Amino acid sequence: MRQSSSPAAPTATPAPYAERLGLPWWAWPAGLAVAGLLAAELWLGATGFRAWLPFVLLIPATVAALAWLGRIRVAVRDGELLVDDARLPVRHVADAVPLDAAGRREVLGVGADPLAFVVQRPWVGGAVQVVLDDPADPTPFWVVSTRHPVELAAALLAARDAA
């Protein structure tokens, strides 16, 4: 979800960017169906309390796993790029390059830099490559999945220019 300020009220700071990299809607019924089928398979071979134990354990565990997979948040605010628990001050951003699925595949492919910081979600098509300019950090760039690569890159560059 992107947040922007009202067009009637000009601000001195750039509009913050925030997004949650949740799972697509179809992953929830598919995951629950697989958990239900597995629980039913285990149910067939047990009797009594043990017959219902797979349902009691597998369905909530699947819900927790699906919620955990969609927990990553990407935000630009207060002069930082926030990706889950990682923080990058925007003063260290040299450039932000929006990538489509093919560009992301090329950056993360065979010739990928092993020192790069990568937060990639396969169900999110786009990404942003954030090139760093910090002599004290051996990380050459970050690659961050996002559904809105152009907006994230613009928010990063605007925050860097404002800092």
N, C-alpha and C positions, 0 to 999 in steps of 0.2 A: 504494500500500500504506500503510495507516495503522498507526502504531505506538502502543501504549499501555502504560502501566505495569501491573504486577500489581495486582489489586484488594486483595491482602492487605497490600501495603506502601504506606501512604499517603506521598505526596511533597508537598513544599512548592511545587514548580514544576509548571506544567501539563504534561500529556502532550504530547510533540512530535507534530507532524503531518508526514507525508512521503508524497509521491505522485509517480509518474512518468507523464507524459501520453503513453504509448505508443500506437502505432497499433492499431486493432482487428485481430484475427487474420486476417480475410479480406483485408486490404490486402496482406499478404505474398504469398499465392498469386496474387492479381490482378496485383500489380506484377511478379512474376517471370514470369507468363504473358505480359504485354505485352512485357517485355524479350525473352523467348524468341521471341515472334512477330516482333518487329522484327529480331532477330538472324537468324532464319530467312529473312526477306525479303531481307536483305542477303547472306546466304549463297548464295541462288539466283543472284545475279548475279556471283559471283566464283569464282576457281579457286585451287587450291594453298593456300598459307598464308593468303592474304587471305580465303579462304572461312571459316576458323575464327576469324579475328580479331574479328568482331562478337560471338561467344559469349564469347570471352576478355575482351572489354572491357565489354560491356553487362550481363552477369549480375552481376559484382562491383560495377559502378557502381550498379546498381539496389539491391543489398543495402546498399551504403553510404548511398545516398540514403534508403532506408526506415529505416535505423537512425538517421540524422541527424534525420529528421522526428519520431521518437519519443524524442528525447533530453531534452526539457524536464522538469525536476524542480521540484516545488512543495513547500516545506517551511516549517514554523514551528518554529524552535528558537533557543535562545540569545538570545531577545529580538528576533528579526528574522523578517520574512517573506522567504524566499528564493525567487525565481522565475528559474530559469536562472542568469544572472550578476547579476541585479538584486537589491539588498538594500534592505529598508525596515525601519527600526527600529519596533517596535510602539508606541513612545511617540507616534508621529505618526499612529496610527490613531484616527480619530474614531468610525467605525462600519464594520461589515462586514455586507453585505447579500447573503444567498444568492440566486442567480438560477437559474431554470429556463431552458429553451431560449427560451421566449417573452420572458422578462424580459431575457435577454442580447441578444436581437434588438432589443428596445426601447432598451436602453442604448447599443448600438453602431449603431443605425439612423441615420435621416436627421438627427435632431437631436443626434447624438453630439458631445461636446466634443472638439475637435481636440487639446487639451493633455493628454488622458487617456493614461495608460500602459496599453497593452493587450497581453496575451499570450493569444491566442485560438487554439484548435485546433478546426476545424470538426467533427471526429469526436467531440468531447467535448461532451455536451449541456449540462451545467451550468456555472456560473461564480460568482464572488464579486466584488461591487463593494466595494472597500475605499476608503471616504471618508477623505481625509487632512485633518489639522489641523496644517499646517506653514506658517507665514506666509512663510518663506524660499523655499518651493517653489511654482512656478506650477502644478504638476500638481494638478488638483482631486481625482482619484481614480484608482485602478487597477482594471482589470477582468482577472481571471485565470481561465482555464478550469480546471475541476476536475470530477472525477466525483462528488465528495462535497461539494457546496457548503455544506450545513448544518454538517458536521463541521469544514471549514476555517474557516468564519466563527466557530464556537464556539471553536476553537483560537486564532484571532487575538484574539478578545475576552478569552479567559482569559489569554493571554500579556500582553496590554496591561494587564489589571487586576493581574497579578502583578508587573509592572515598576514 
